[in-house]
Amino acid sequence: MSDDKPNYSKRRFFNIIAFTAFFSFLAKFVLSYFVSSIASANAASSNKTLTLNNQPMKNNAHSSPTTNTITLIGTARKISKKDVNFLCSFIKDNFYIDCFAPNRLINTDEPMFINDDLTRALVTIEAINDSSSKFIWNVNGGYGAYRIMPHLFKHVRRNTNKIIIGYSDATSIHAMLSNDKFAMPSIHWENAFNIKQKIELKTLNKDAVKIFTDIISGTIKVLSYTGLKPLNIAAYNNNVVYGKVTGGNMAIIQSAIATLWAVDCKDKILFLEDVGESFYKIDRMLQSFVYKSMFNNAKAVIIGELINTKSGYPVDYIDIVLDDFAKLLPIPVYRISNIGHECDNYPLVFMKDAEIKGGEDAKISIDLSGLV
């Protein structure tokens, strides 16, 4: 009897643990089921489900976009409906192309952004997945795209007939499109609202507008820029580098490291620009890219405009920062003016075959065949 009693107690103890674990699992399952049901009901009642289709956008300012159309999207800061009307008029009058502005583009009650996160995501996803319009133009920069990127990465379908236009905050989308999952072309140029601002300030570069017009109309088949300044030995060599250009705003590219939509530098020419970041922040970002081995499989790096980097210091050390960075890389590193947050801001086409002819008179040429 003395030998049996301890065994019985052990069995009883383990049975209690087993039953407790089972009922705990059952309770969690039931709770999860009810929470999921409530969430589904709320989503259905608010009509903001992420179930999308291939149909033209509903409840829009026009019946549907046509192939020869620029569809406006908004990832970031607010603009007014009056601004949208101005932009559509400008697009029609200057680019001889229709403008399509979804009614859901603007929510005047939203305090921070042009609309809430889910609606901004839906408008963007529908614009890219819809087969009607050729061009998609982000209206404003600032901040906002980062918050909707998980939705975009999950629901956007690869559509190489679409061309996304924008810069700054739109860098998140440019970076995502560099991934093999999408491999879609895009144009790094003004957000649409920047056009209105520069017209009012009388700083709009008509030459840059002409080049952009030639790109979207298919008038030019090769986009070329001279004046690339070599920053390291590899760049001074007269070698030719081949690859597709991608990149954009440096701070946004850094913030996306280790995300699904991070920029894919493999066999790419990485373009970087920024505004309002001090020289030491620029240095920290570039060093972090090196530590992350981002450039290991890249073909070259082009540094565009870096604006307002002095940050209260008596001397701006940005040139020293870039020279030190370039020495770390075995691949060519160049600087180019007038692309980025600058009044001139010339367009740069991403994810199309490009070549850089190195040397003191370095030049980049991007093949636009098949773009439009």
QUIWORA-V517633 format. One record per pair of residues at least 12 apart in sequence whose ideal C-beta (glycine too) atoms are under 8 Angstrom apart, sorted by sequence separation. I is the first residue (numbers start at 1). J is the second residue. D is the distance in Angstrom with one decimal. If there is no record, write none. Layout:
i:I j:J d:D
i:I j:J d:D
This chain:
i:72 j:84 d:6.7
i:87 j:99 d:7.0
i:107 j:119 d:6.7
i:124 j:136 d:7.8
i:174 j:186 d:5.3
i:211 j:223 d:7.4
i:306 j:318 d:5.8
i:354 j:366 d:4.3
i:88 j:101 d:5.9
i:164 j:177 d:6.7
i:173 j:186 d:7.2
i:322 j:335 d:6.9
i:353 j:366 d:7.3
i:354 j:367 d:7.0
i:87 j:101 d:7.9
i:174 j:188 d:6.4
i:352 j:366 d:5.4
i:353 j:367 d:4.5
i:72 j:87 d:6.9
i:104 j:119 d:5.6
i:248 j:263 d:8.0
i:352 j:367 d:5.8
i:72 j:88 d:7.6
i:247 j:263 d:6.3
i:352 j:368 d:6.2
i:84 j:101 d:5.1
i:246 j:263 d:5.9
i:349 j:366 d:5.1
i:104 j:122 d:7.2
i:105 j:123 d:6.1
i:246 j:264 d:7.2
i:348 j:366 d:7.7
i:104 j:123 d:5.5
i:189 j:208 d:7.7
i:246 j:265 d:7.6
i:253 j:272 d:7.0
i:303 j:322 d:6.1
i:349 j:368 d:6.3
i:352 j:371 d:6.3
i:156 j:176 d:7.7
i:164 j:184 d:7.3
i:166 j:186 d:8.0
i:70 j:91 d:5.5
i:84 j:105 d:6.7
i:102 j:123 d:5.5
i:152 j:173 d:6.9
i:165 j:186 d:7.1
i:166 j:187 d:7.9
i:167 j:188 d:5.0
i:170 j:191 d:6.7
i:247 j:268 d:7.9
i:84 j:106 d:6.8
i:162 j:184 d:6.4
i:163 j:185 d:5.7
i:164 j:186 d:4.1
i:165 j:187 d:4.7
i:166 j:188 d:7.8
i:167 j:189 d:6.2
i:169 j:191 d:7.6
i:246 j:268 d:5.0
i:250 j:272 d:4.7
i:334 j:356 d:7.3
i:349 j:371 d:6.9
i:146 j:169 d:8.0
i:149 j:172 d:5.3
i:153 j:176 d:6.0
i:158 j:181 d:6.8
i:160 j:183 d:7.3
i:163 j:186 d:6.3
i:164 j:187 d:7.2
i:166 j:189 d:7.3
i:167 j:190 d:6.9
i:168 j:191 d:6.6
i:189 j:212 d:5.7
i:244 j:267 d:7.4
i:245 j:268 d:7.0
i:246 j:269 d:7.5
i:247 j:270 d:4.7
i:248 j:271 d:6.9
i:249 j:272 d:8.0
i:250 j:273 d:6.7
i:251 j:274 d:5.8
i:102 j:126 d:7.8
i:120 j:144 d:6.7
i:124 j:148 d:6.8
i:145 j:169 d:4.9
i:149 j:173 d:7.9
i:152 j:176 d:6.4
i:158 j:182 d:5.1
i:160 j:184 d:5.6
i:163 j:187 d:6.1
i:165 j:189 d:5.9
i:166 j:190 d:7.8
i:167 j:191 d:6.5
i:243 j:267 d:5.3
i:244 j:268 d:5.5
i:245 j:269 d:4.7
i:246 j:270 d:6.5
i:247 j:271 d:3.7
i:248 j:272 d:7.7
i:249 j:273 d:6.4
i:250 j:274 d:4.3
i:270 j:294 d:7.7
i:282 j:306 d:6.2
i:332 j:356 d:6.9
i:70 j:95 d:7.3
i:81 j:106 d:5.9
i:102 j:127 d:7.7
i:114 j:139 d:7.1
i:141 j:166 d:7.5
i:144 j:169 d:6.1
i:145 j:170 d:6.3
i:158 j:183 d:7.0
i:159 j:184 d:6.6
i:160 j:185 d:6.9
i:166 j:191 d:4.9
i:187 j:212 d:7.4
i:243 j:268 d:5.3
i:244 j:269 d:7.0
i:245 j:270 d:7.9
i:246 j:271 d:7.0
i:247 j:272 d:5.5
i:248 j:273 d:7.1
i:249 j:274 d:5.9
i:270 j:295 d:7.2
i:301 j:326 d:8.0
i:80 j:106 d:7.6
i:114 j:140 d:6.8
i:125 j:151 d:6.8
i:129 j:155 d:7.6
i:136 j:162 d:6.1
i:138 j:164 d:7.3
i:141 j:167 d:7.0
i:142 j:168 d:7.5
i:143 j:169 d:6.0
i:145 j:171 d:7.8
i:146 j:172 d:5.5
i:156 j:182 d:7.0
i:158 j:184 d:6.5
i:166 j:192 d:7.9
i:243 j:269 d:4.6
i:245 j:271 d:5.6
i:251 j:277 d:6.1
i:332 j:358 d:5.8
i:70 j:97 d:5.8
i:72 j:99 d:6.8
i:79 j:106 d:7.3
i:81 j:108 d:8.0
i:121 j:148 d:4.0
i:125 j:152 d:6.3
i:129 j:156 d:6.6
i:134 j:161 d:6.8
i:135 j:162 d:7.7
i:136 j:163 d:7.0
i:138 j:165 d:6.7
i:141 j:168 d:3.5
i:142 j:169 d:5.7
i:145 j:172 d:4.2
i:149 j:176 d:6.7
i:165 j:192 d:7.8
i:250 j:277 d:7.2
i:282 j:309 d:6.1
i:69 j:97 d:6.6
i:70 j:98 d:7.3
i:72 j:100 d:6.9
i:78 j:106 d:7.4
i:120 j:148 d:5.3
i:124 j:152 d:6.2
i:128 j:156 d:5.1
i:129 j:157 d:5.1
i:131 j:159 d:7.6
i:134 j:162 d:7.0
i:135 j:163 d:5.2
i:136 j:164 d:5.0
i:137 j:165 d:4.4
i:138 j:166 d:3.3
i:141 j:169 d:4.3
i:145 j:173 d:6.2
i:187 j:215 d:6.7
i:241 j:269 d:6.9
i:270 j:298 d:5.4
i:301 j:329 d:6.8
i:334 j:362 d:5.9
i:336 j:364 d:7.7
i:68 j:97 d:5.6
i:69 j:98 d:4.4
i:70 j:99 d:5.4
i:71 j:100 d:4.5
i:72 j:101 d:4.8
i:122 j:151 d:8.0
i:128 j:157 d:7.4
i:134 j:163 d:6.5
i:136 j:165 d:6.7
i:137 j:166 d:6.6
i:140 j:169 d:7.7
i:141 j:170 d:7.0
i:187 j:216 d:7.8
i:265 j:294 d:5.3
i:269 j:298 d:7.4
i:272 j:301 d:6.9
i:277 j:306 d:7.5
i:68 j:98 d:6.2
i:69 j:99 d:7.1
i:70 j:100 d:6.9
i:71 j:101 d:7.9
i:72 j:102 d:7.4
i:114 j:144 d:7.5
i:117 j:147 d:5.1
i:118 j:148 d:7.9
i:121 j:151 d:3.8
i:125 j:155 d:4.9
i:129 j:159 d:6.7
i:131 j:161 d:7.6
i:135 j:165 d:6.3
i:251 j:281 d:7.9
i:265 j:295 d:6.5
i:267 j:297 d:6.5
i:268 j:298 d:5.8
i:269 j:299 d:5.3
i:270 j:300 d:7.4
i:271 j:301 d:7.9
i:272 j:302 d:7.3
i:273 j:303 d:7.4
i:275 j:305 d:7.6
i:279 j:309 d:4.5
i:281 j:311 d:7.9
i:301 j:331 d:6.7
i:303 j:333 d:7.1
i:69 j:100 d:5.0
i:71 j:102 d:7.5
i:74 j:105 d:5.4
i:113 j:144 d:4.8
i:117 j:148 d:5.5
i:121 j:152 d:6.3
i:125 j:156 d:5.7
i:128 j:159 d:6.1
i:138 j:169 d:7.3
i:254 j:285 d:4.9
i:257 j:288 d:7.6
i:263 j:294 d:8.0
i:266 j:297 d:4.3
i:267 j:298 d:7.6
i:268 j:299 d:6.4
i:269 j:300 d:4.7
i:270 j:301 d:5.1
i:271 j:302 d:4.8
i:272 j:303 d:5.5
i:273 j:304 d:3.5
i:275 j:306 d:7.7
i:276 j:307 d:6.9
i:277 j:308 d:7.9
i:278 j:309 d:5.9
i:279 j:310 d:7.2
i:280 j:311 d:7.7
i:300 j:331 d:5.5
i:301 j:332 d:7.3
i:302 j:333 d:7.9
i:303 j:334 d:7.0
i:304 j:335 d:7.8
i:66 j:98 d:6.1
i:73 j:105 d:7.3
i:74 j:106 d:7.2
i:78 j:110 d:7.1
i:112 j:144 d:7.7
i:124 j:156 d:7.9
i:138 j:170 d:4.5
i:250 j:282 d:7.0
i:265 j:297 d:6.3
i:266 j:298 d:7.3
i:267 j:299 d:6.1
i:269 j:301 d:7.5
i:270 j:302 d:7.2
i:272 j:304 d:6.6
i:273 j:305 d:5.2
i:274 j:306 d:5.6
i:275 j:307 d:4.2
i:276 j:308 d:5.0
i:277 j:309 d:6.5
i:278 j:310 d:7.3
i:279 j:311 d:7.0
i:299 j:331 d:6.4
i:300 j:332 d:4.4
i:301 j:333 d:4.6
i:302 j:334 d:5.0
i:303 j:335 d:4.8
i:304 j:336 d:5.7
i:305 j:337 d:6.9
i:65 j:98 d:7.3
i:72 j:105 d:6.1
i:100 j:133 d:5.9
i:118 j:151 d:7.4
i:265 j:298 d:4.3
i:269 j:302 d:6.4
i:271 j:304 d:6.1
i:273 j:306 d:6.7
i:274 j:307 d:7.4
i:275 j:308 d:6.1
i:278 j:311 d:3.2
i:298 j:331 d:6.0
i:300 j:333 d:7.1
i:301 j:334 d:7.2
i:302 j:335 d:7.5
i:303 j:336 d:7.3
i:304 j:337 d:7.9
i:305 j:338 d:7.0
i:307 j:340 d:7.1
i:78 j:112 d:7.9
i:105 j:139 d:7.5
i:121 j:155 d:7.8
i:128 j:162 d:5.5
i:251 j:285 d:6.7
i:254 j:288 d:6.2
i:279 j:313 d:7.4
i:295 j:329 d:5.7
i:300 j:334 d:7.0
i:302 j:336 d:5.5
i:305 j:339 d:6.3
i:306 j:340 d:7.5
i:307 j:341 d:4.9
i:65 j:100 d:3.9
i:78 j:113 d:6.6
i:79 j:114 d:6.4
i:138 j:173 d:7.6
i:250 j:285 d:5.4
i:254 j:289 d:7.3
i:257 j:292 d:6.0
i:278 j:313 d:7.5
i:286 j:321 d:7.1
i:290 j:325 d:7.5
i:304 j:339 d:4.3
i:305 j:340 d:3.3
i:307 j:342 d:6.4
i:64 j:100 d:8.0
i:77 j:113 d:6.8
i:78 j:114 d:5.0
i:128 j:164 d:7.4
i:250 j:286 d:7.8
i:282 j:318 d:6.4
i:286 j:322 d:7.9
i:295 j:331 d:6.3
i:304 j:340 d:3.9
i:305 j:341 d:5.9
i:76 j:113 d:6.3
i:77 j:114 d:6.5
i:257 j:294 d:7.8
i:279 j:316 d:6.0
i:280 j:317 d:7.8
i:305 j:342 d:4.3
i:62 j:100 d:5.8
i:76 j:114 d:6.8
i:97 j:135 d:7.5
i:279 j:317 d:4.8
i:283 j:321 d:4.4
i:287 j:325 d:7.5
i:290 j:328 d:5.5
i:61 j:100 d:7.3
i:62 j:101 d:7.9
i:74 j:113 d:7.7
i:75 j:114 d:7.8
i:279 j:318 d:4.4
i:282 j:321 d:5.7
i:286 j:325 d:4.5
i:290 j:329 d:7.5
i:60 j:100 d:7.1
i:61 j:101 d:5.0
i:74 j:114 d:3.7
i:305 j:345 d:7.8
i:60 j:101 d:7.6
i:61 j:102 d:6.8
i:74 j:115 d:6.5
i:280 j:321 d:7.8
i:283 j:324 d:7.6
i:60 j:102 d:4.6
i:61 j:103 d:5.6
i:279 j:321 d:5.3
i:283 j:325 d:7.4
i:59 j:102 d:7.8
i:60 j:103 d:5.4
i:59 j:103 d:5.3
i:60 j:104 d:7.7
i:57 j:102 d:5.3
i:59 j:104 d:6.7
i:75 j:120 d:6.0
i:74 j:120 d:6.1
i:91 j:137 d:7.9
i:57 j:104 d:7.7
i:73 j:120 d:7.8
i:74 j:123 d:7.0
i:75 j:124 d:6.7
i:124 j:173 d:7.7
i:73 j:123 d:5.6
i:141 j:191 d:5.0
i:73 j:124 d:4.8
i:140 j:191 d:5.3
i:87 j:139 d:6.8
i:139 j:191 d:6.1
i:140 j:192 d:7.5
i:138 j:191 d:5.1
i:139 j:192 d:4.7
i:140 j:193 d:4.4
i:141 j:194 d:7.4
i:163 j:216 d:7.4
i:73 j:127 d:5.2
i:137 j:191 d:7.6
i:138 j:192 d:7.0
i:139 j:193 d:5.2
i:140 j:194 d:7.9
i:84 j:139 d:7.2
i:137 j:192 d:4.9
i:243 j:298 d:7.8
i:247 j:302 d:7.9
i:71 j:127 d:4.7
i:83 j:139 d:7.9
i:243 j:299 d:3.7
i:300 j:356 d:5.8
i:242 j:299 d:6.8
i:243 j:300 d:7.0
i:245 j:302 d:7.6
i:241 j:299 d:5.0
i:71 j:130 d:7.7
i:188 j:247 d:7.8
i:241 j:300 d:4.8
i:79 j:139 d:5.8
i:188 j:248 d:5.9
i:79 j:140 d:5.5
i:71 j:133 d:4.4
i:76 j:138 d:7.8
i:78 j:140 d:7.7
i:302 j:364 d:7.3
i:69 j:132 d:6.9
i:70 j:133 d:6.8
i:73 j:136 d:5.7
i:75 j:138 d:5.7
i:77 j:140 d:4.6
i:69 j:133 d:3.9
i:70 j:134 d:7.9
i:71 j:135 d:7.0
i:72 j:136 d:7.9
i:73 j:137 d:7.2
i:74 j:138 d:6.9
i:76 j:140 d:5.3
i:77 j:141 d:6.9
i:65 j:130 d:7.1
i:67 j:132 d:6.5
i:69 j:134 d:6.8
i:70 j:135 d:4.4
i:71 j:136 d:5.2
i:72 j:137 d:5.7
i:73 j:138 d:5.6
i:74 j:139 d:4.8
i:75 j:140 d:7.9
i:76 j:141 d:5.6
i:77 j:142 d:3.9
i:235 j:300 d:7.7
i:275 j:340 d:7.2
i:57 j:123 d:7.4
i:66 j:132 d:6.2
i:67 j:133 d:6.9
i:68 j:134 d:6.9
i:69 j:135 d:7.1
i:70 j:136 d:7.4
i:71 j:137 d:7.3
i:72 j:138 d:8.0
i:73 j:139 d:7.0
i:74 j:140 d:6.4
i:76 j:142 d:4.2
i:77 j:143 d:7.6
i:178 j:244 d:7.7
i:273 j:339 d:6.6
i:274 j:340 d:7.3
i:275 j:341 d:3.5
i:65 j:132 d:4.3
i:66 j:133 d:6.9
i:67 j:134 d:5.8
i:70 j:137 d:5.1
i:72 j:139 d:5.3
i:76 j:143 d:5.7
i:77 j:144 d:6.9
i:273 j:340 d:3.1
i:274 j:341 d:7.2
i:50 j:118 d:7.6
i:64 j:132 d:5.9
i:65 j:133 d:3.7
i:76 j:144 d:3.5
i:178 j:246 d:4.0
i:271 j:339 d:7.5
i:273 j:341 d:6.5
i:57 j:126 d:4.9
i:75 j:144 d:4.9
i:76 j:145 d:6.3
i:177 j:246 d:7.8
i:48 j:118 d:5.1
i:52 j:122 d:7.5
i:57 j:127 d:7.3
i:74 j:144 d:7.9
i:75 j:145 d:3.8
i:48 j:119 d:7.0
i:50 j:121 d:7.5
i:175 j:246 d:7.1
i:50 j:122 d:7.1
i:174 j:246 d:6.5
i:175 j:247 d:7.6
i:231 j:303 d:7.5
i:52 j:125 d:5.9
i:57 j:130 d:6.5
i:75 j:148 d:6.7
i:174 j:247 d:7.1
i:175 j:248 d:6.8
i:48 j:122 d:7.2
i:52 j:126 d:6.4
i:56 j:130 d:5.8
i:174 j:248 d:4.8
i:228 j:302 d:6.9
i:50 j:125 d:7.8
i:54 j:129 d:6.6
i:55 j:130 d:7.7
i:54 j:130 d:7.2
i:56 j:132 d:5.7
i:171 j:247 d:7.6
i:52 j:129 d:6.3
i:54 j:131 d:6.7
i:171 j:248 d:3.2
i:175 j:252 d:7.5
i:271 j:348 d:6.3
i:170 j:248 d:7.3
i:171 j:249 d:4.2
i:175 j:253 d:6.1
i:271 j:350 d:7.9
i:168 j:248 d:7.7
i:169 j:249 d:7.7
i:172 j:252 d:5.8
i:135 j:216 d:6.3
i:167 j:248 d:6.2
i:168 j:249 d:5.5
i:171 j:252 d:4.1
i:175 j:256 d:5.6
i:179 j:260 d:8.0
i:167 j:249 d:7.0
i:171 j:253 d:6.3
i:179 j:261 d:7.0
i:169 j:252 d:7.1
i:188 j:271 d:7.1
i:168 j:252 d:7.8
i:172 j:256 d:6.3
i:180 j:264 d:6.8
i:176 j:261 d:3.8
i:178 j:263 d:5.4
i:179 j:264 d:5.0
i:269 j:354 d:6.0
i:175 j:261 d:5.9
i:178 j:264 d:4.5
i:175 j:262 d:6.3
i:269 j:356 d:6.7
i:175 j:263 d:3.9
i:172 j:261 d:6.5
i:174 j:263 d:7.8
i:175 j:264 d:7.9
i:178 j:268 d:6.6
i:241 j:331 d:7.9
i:75 j:166 d:7.9
i:231 j:322 d:6.0
i:235 j:326 d:7.5
i:241 j:332 d:6.0
i:231 j:323 d:6.4
i:76 j:169 d:4.4
i:239 j:332 d:7.6
i:75 j:169 d:5.6
i:232 j:326 d:3.9
i:70 j:165 d:7.8
i:75 j:170 d:6.4
i:231 j:326 d:3.8
i:232 j:327 d:6.0
i:234 j:329 d:7.3
i:237 j:332 d:7.5
i:269 j:364 d:7.7
i:234 j:330 d:6.2
i:75 j:172 d:7.7
i:232 j:329 d:6.5
i:234 j:331 d:5.8
i:235 j:332 d:3.8
i:75 j:173 d:7.3
i:234 j:332 d:4.4
i:235 j:333 d:5.6
i:234 j:333 d:7.4
i:235 j:334 d:5.4
i:232 j:332 d:6.8
i:50 j:151 d:6.4
i:91 j:192 d:7.7
i:232 j:333 d:5.0
i:230 j:332 d:7.1
i:231 j:333 d:4.4
i:52 j:155 d:6.0
i:230 j:333 d:7.7
i:231 j:334 d:6.3
i:245 j:348 d:6.4
i:247 j:350 d:7.5
i:50 j:154 d:7.9
i:230 j:334 d:6.0
i:231 j:335 d:6.1
i:245 j:349 d:7.1
i:246 j:350 d:5.0
i:50 j:155 d:6.0
i:87 j:192 d:4.9
i:90 j:195 d:6.3
i:229 j:334 d:6.1
i:245 j:350 d:5.4
i:246 j:351 d:6.2
i:87 j:193 d:6.9
i:90 j:196 d:7.3
i:146 j:252 d:7.2
i:228 j:334 d:4.2
i:229 j:335 d:4.4
i:244 j:350 d:7.1
i:245 j:351 d:7.4
i:145 j:252 d:8.0
i:149 j:256 d:7.6
i:153 j:260 d:5.0
i:168 j:275 d:7.8
i:228 j:335 d:7.2
i:229 j:336 d:7.4
i:244 j:351 d:5.0
i:245 j:352 d:7.5
i:87 j:195 d:7.0
i:153 j:261 d:5.0
i:228 j:336 d:5.3
i:244 j:352 d:6.3
i:87 j:196 d:6.4
i:90 j:199 d:7.9
i:146 j:255 d:6.5
i:152 j:261 d:7.3
i:227 j:336 d:6.7
i:244 j:353 d:6.3
i:245 j:354 d:5.2
i:83 j:193 d:6.2
i:86 j:196 d:5.7
i:146 j:256 d:7.5
i:149 j:259 d:7.1
i:150 j:260 d:7.6
i:227 j:337 d:6.7
i:244 j:354 d:6.2
i:225 j:336 d:6.5
i:242 j:353 d:7.2
i:243 j:354 d:6.3
i:149 j:261 d:5.0
i:242 j:354 d:7.3
i:83 j:196 d:6.3
i:242 j:355 d:5.2
i:79 j:193 d:5.3
i:225 j:339 d:7.8
i:241 j:355 d:6.7
i:94 j:209 d:7.1
i:240 j:355 d:5.7
i:241 j:356 d:4.4
i:240 j:356 d:7.0
i:240 j:357 d:5.5
i:241 j:358 d:6.8
i:95 j:213 d:5.8
i:240 j:358 d:7.0
i:94 j:213 d:7.2
i:97 j:216 d:7.3
i:238 j:357 d:7.4
i:239 j:358 d:5.0
i:245 j:364 d:7.7
i:72 j:192 d:6.4
i:238 j:358 d:5.5
i:95 j:216 d:6.6
i:96 j:217 d:7.9
i:225 j:346 d:7.0
i:237 j:358 d:5.3
i:238 j:359 d:4.4
i:245 j:366 d:6.5
i:95 j:217 d:7.7
i:236 j:358 d:6.9
i:237 j:359 d:7.0
i:235 j:358 d:5.7
i:236 j:359 d:6.5
i:223 j:347 d:7.6
i:234 j:358 d:7.7
i:236 j:360 d:6.9
i:223 j:348 d:7.8
i:223 j:349 d:5.7
i:235 j:362 d:6.7
i:228 j:356 d:6.9
i:230 j:358 d:6.9
i:230 j:359 d:7.2
i:208 j:338 d:8.0
i:230 j:360 d:6.7
i:215 j:347 d:6.1
i:230 j:362 d:5.9
i:229 j:362 d:7.5
i:215 j:349 d:6.6
i:228 j:362 d:3.7
i:211 j:346 d:6.2
i:212 j:347 d:4.7
i:226 j:361 d:7.0
i:227 j:362 d:8.0
i:228 j:363 d:6.5
i:208 j:344 d:6.0
i:211 j:347 d:5.8
i:226 j:362 d:7.8
i:228 j:364 d:6.2
i:207 j:344 d:7.9
i:208 j:345 d:6.0
i:226 j:363 d:4.8
i:205 j:343 d:6.5
i:208 j:346 d:4.8
i:225 j:363 d:7.0
i:205 j:344 d:4.6
i:207 j:346 d:7.8
i:208 j:347 d:6.6
i:224 j:363 d:6.3
i:225 j:364 d:5.4
i:203 j:343 d:4.4
i:205 j:345 d:6.9
i:224 j:364 d:6.9
i:205 j:346 d:7.5
i:224 j:365 d:4.5
i:223 j:365 d:7.2
i:224 j:366 d:7.5
i:222 j:365 d:5.5
i:223 j:366 d:4.4
i:222 j:366 d:6.9
i:198 j:343 d:7.0
i:222 j:367 d:6.0
i:223 j:368 d:5.8
i:221 j:367 d:7.3
i:222 j:368 d:6.3
i:221 j:368 d:5.3
i:220 j:368 d:6.3
i:221 j:369 d:5.5
i:218 j:368 d:7.8
i:188 j:339 d:7.5
i:215 j:368 d:6.6
i:218 j:371 d:7.2
i:218 j:372 d:4.3
i:190 j:345 d:6.1
i:217 j:372 d:7.1
i:189 j:345 d:6.8
i:215 j:371 d:7.3
i:216 j:372 d:6.2
i:189 j:346 d:7.8
i:215 j:372 d:7.6
i:189 j:347 d:3.9
i:188 j:347 d:6.8
i:189 j:348 d:7.3
i:187 j:347 d:5.5
i:188 j:348 d:4.4
i:187 j:348 d:7.3
i:188 j:349 d:7.7
i:187 j:349 d:5.6
i:188 j:350 d:6.0
i:186 j:349 d:7.7
i:187 j:350 d:7.1
i:185 j:349 d:6.6
i:186 j:350 d:4.7
i:185 j:350 d:6.4
i:186 j:351 d:6.4
i:185 j:351 d:4.6
i:184 j:351 d:6.2
i:185 j:352 d:5.6
i:183 j:351 d:6.3
i:178 j:350 d:7.1
i:167 j:340 d:7.6
i:168 j:341 d:6.9
i:177 j:350 d:7.2
i:178 j:351 d:6.3
i:167 j:341 d:8.0
i:177 j:351 d:6.3
i:174 j:350 d:5.8
i:167 j:345 d:7.7
i:185 j:371 d:6.0
i:163 j:371 d:7.0
i:163 j:372 d:7.3
i:134 j:372 d:6.8
